[in-house]
């Protein structure tokens, strides 16, 4: 699996859950706190290519996955592929 990049912010429960999922599944990931890095939603919109309302925004390599719910489903699907 390619490296996971999580764009999030402090105090975000879903951001914490995304990081925990990476740690539990031993996935290589990078967490970027958008406030500490000075990134705005507009900056994320340019990267993603569509409006951003929430964090986390998660990428698998260069592929935008979405938020935590989409990421959780993505990880489960990848694990099923490996098990087959």
Beta strands, then each sheet from edge to edge (+ up, - down):
strand 1: 4-8
strand 2: 29-33
strand 3: 57-60
strand 4: 63-66
sheet 1: 2+ 1+ 3- 4+
end
